[in-house]
Amino acid sequence: MEYNVLIGGEAGQGMDTLSGLLEKTLKRCGFYVFTNNDFMSRIRGGHNFNQVRFSDKPLYTYSPCIDVIFALNEETIHLHDSKLKSGGMIICDDDIAKDEDIMHLPLIEASREIQDKRVYTTAGLGAILKLFGLPLDIAESVIKDQFSDKIARTNIEAVKAGYDMTDTRYPLKTAKDDNIIINGNQAVAMGAIAAGCTFYCAYPMTPSSGVLTFMASKSDEMGIMVHQVEDEVAALNMALGASYAGVRAMTGSSGGGFALMVEALSLAGMIETPVVVIDVQRPAPATGFPTRTEQADLRFLIHAGHGEFPRMIIALRDPEDAFYQTARAFNIAEKYQIPVLLMSDEYLSDCDVTIKPFDFDRIKIERHISGPEAVDKDGYRRFKITESGVSPRILPGKAEGQAVLVDSDEHDEWGHITESAETRVAMTDKRMRKMEGLAGEIEEPWPIGREDPENLIVCWGSVYGAVREAVETLMDEGISVGALVFGDIWPFPAKKLTAMYPKVKKLIDIEQNATAQLDGIIREEALIRCSHKILKYDGRAFSGEEIYNRLKEEVL
């Protein structure tokens, strides 16, 4: 069982509120939900739409095939009626698009009778729920949780009015609700909180702002200092200052904001101070598409910063992965005293998905802090040369009589500036030895499908869900196919790919960028070249159907 509802109209017409109420109601009815939002970078006007896909089985991506369109204006009908499945239907108000094939309902008239024109979309919610035979009391409980008493009463009256306007067409049964509903930005923020992050600062930049707002909403409850800074230059510098003082710190932005952080990223490498940074990608260059999605910052993050210094890069694949990998990032950053860079994108950040509740017992906070024992007869050497490249890290004020010196200039073991050629070589070698330890931390990509496929897909990050659904469909057709979905990308984990490659006839790279960046990294790090590439860079995410069709048309 699977259905897909599209809600479309102009920004400012209330579709986000409506889709939010619908997805929460469906979730409480026991369904798996995947909501994809397509919106323009403007406050009012334009064409926006949300797709609420739901099923009795887990969902991993959106689908372009629609069962019900709820149109808030005539433009929505013209743009999306071609996506309707056979037997699908369109619902709209009486005043929109007089057409005998469309279900016209007196939604605005009902809102006038309730004396609040704003609730006509809630009346539409009632009509949608009736189409699927879903109980009204669950929607009422969602509304009561969402609004204050007075507003809730008005909306409940509206949802009842809409419920009485239609008949049930797709009768469904409810089930036990054991899941949560969350998007990628919220999952990242929760992972940071679970890891013990107590300082987050950022300048708001779409689509990363959701991490900032969620952290701010929990700051009092969880004892987190959250600061909106004047720009991204200040953001990473401030996070480094907080980390130097001893707290777990994080900042985030999109690609344009991360570009402003690059000088401070090099500072993190030189002063060997742990920090976690998330880049929630959007199409570029420059302003690009502020509210669309892409995967074009990978090369940038690998090489960002002047000079050579170690860093780790982790691409987040879905909200569940985002939670656990964000928590893991803090431990790695602190263990190796490096920046750990997380990569998300607009699609992952904004899609609401039902998943199992997070297992907080899996999160282990591993602080790597030294005490007074790190002080030897020569005093405290903050940048002591060690076999691992990791020096003892004492927090300021925690060792009597010992200063914790850091400097952006090259320095000796104590942190004093030097221009010694020998010291420069020794310090560079020390810092780069951390990559040897990091190599033991990296996780191999997630496998999907056959373990010994003739056709092997490689991809990374949020493309995971669409690739998974495409692979499952192809396997049902008897095609020998599998996929490796990379999360850890730098240092590059090549073992599983190199082991599978000799038996592969076609190696297919699937990415949301124009230059096949993952393919280039695979060639450099594993000496393997992809035979086929399926690339997309129009600002819209892959669906499972699109990947399936392009594989069939272009490769298989």
ZISUL-V892895 format. One record per helix or strand. SS is the DSSP state (H for helix, E for strand). FROM is the first residue (numbers start at 0). TO is the last residue. Records with the same first field share a line. If there is no record, write none. Layout:
SS = FROM-TO  FROM-TO
This chain:
E = 1-10  31-37  44-54  65-70  83-92  102-104  178-181  196-201  224-227  247-252  274-280  282-282  288-288  310-314  338-344  351-355  375-375  378-378  410-410  416-416  445-448  454-459  480-485  487-489  505-510  531-534
H = 14-27  73-82  106-113  116-130  135-145  148-162  183-193  208-216  218-221  231-244  254-259  261-270  297-302  318-335  345-349  359-361  371-373  420-431  433-438  460-475  494-500  516-525  543-553
